[in-house]
Amino acid sequence: MTDLEFMDRAEKVLLAIEQCCDTINENTDADLDSQRSGGLVTITFSNRSQIVVNLQKPLHEIWMAAQSGGYHYKFDGEVWRDTKGSGEFFAELSRDASAQSGQALVFKIEA
C-alpha cells in the first residue's frame, strides 16, 4: 500500500469515528466528546476516561489506546486487523467504548 492509499483509507476511519460519536450523542445519553487534531482523534467519556486513535503513517498503521491497553492495526485488504491477531478495529473500538461508557456503543464504517 502506498502512503497515499494508506492516508485515504485511514482518513475514512477517522471520519467514521467522528460521525459515530455524533450519532451516538444524538441517540443515547453517552455524552461523548470527540476532538480531532490532524491524524489523531480523542474520545472523552463522561467519566473522563479517554480512547485515543492516531495514525502512524510511516508504518501504515492505526494505533488505539484505551483503558484495556494499546493496539496496532494494519489494513489486511478488507478490514483493519490487530497486528497481534486479536480482532478488527471497529469491533474492538466498540468493545472498549462500551466498557468505558458503561453502555453498549457501536462504532462502524459505513459502506
N, C-alpha and C positions, 0 to 999 in steps of 0.2 A: 504494500500500500504506500502510495506517495504521501508526502506531507499535506498536499492539497486535499487528497481523498480523506486522510485522517481528519483534518480540520472540518471538512464538510460533514462527515459522519458524526464527529464529536460535538459540533455545534448543534446538530439536531437533538442530541441527548440533553445538552444544557437547556435548550429551548423547551424541550418536553418537560424537564423538571420544573421550570418556571411556570409553564402552563398547568401542570398538575397541581402545583401549590395554589395557584389561583382557583382552580376548580374545587379543590379540597376546602379552601376557605369559603367558597360560595355555598357548598353543600353540607358542611359539617361545622362543628364548633371547635375544630382542632387549633385554629389561630396560629397558622404557620407564617413565619416571616422569612421570605427568601430574598437574599441580596446577591446581586451579580456584579462581579468585577473582572472583566476580561474573561479568561478561561477558568474562572472559579465561581462556584455557587455555594453560598452558605445558607442552610435552612436552620432557623432557630425556632424551637418549640416553646410552648407556654411555660414549661418547667425550666427554661433557659438552657437546656441541652441543645447540642448542635450536631448536624451532619454537614460535612464539607466535601464537595465534589470538585476536583480540579483536573485539568488536562496536563498530561506530560507529553508534549509534542515530540521531543527527541526519541522517546521510547514508543510512541504511538499507543499510549495507554491512557485510561481514565482511572484516577485514583479516588477512592472514597474513604473518609474517616468518620466513624460513628462510635457510639459507646461500646459496641461489640468488638471493635477493632479496626484495622486498616486493611484495605483491599485494593488490588490492582486488576484492571480489566483490559483485555485485548479483543479486538473485533475478530471473530472466527469465520467471517464470510456471511454469517446470518445474524448473530447477536454478539453483544459484549459479554465475554465469558471471563470469570475469575481465573487469573493465571495459576492459581493453586487448585483449580478444579471444583470449587465449592458451589458455583452457580452462576446464574445470569444476572446482569447488573440491575435491571428494574425489579426483578423478584427480590433481590437482596436489599435494594433501597426500600421497597415496600415493607419488607420484614423489619428492618431497622427503624424506619419511620413509625411503624405501628407500635413497636416496643417503646420507643422514646416518647410517643404522644399518648400512649395508653388506650388507643382505639385503632380499629382496622383502617389503614390508609392504603390506597392503591396508586402506584406510580407506573406509568406505561408510556410508550411512544406510540403515537397514532400512525397507522399505516398510510 
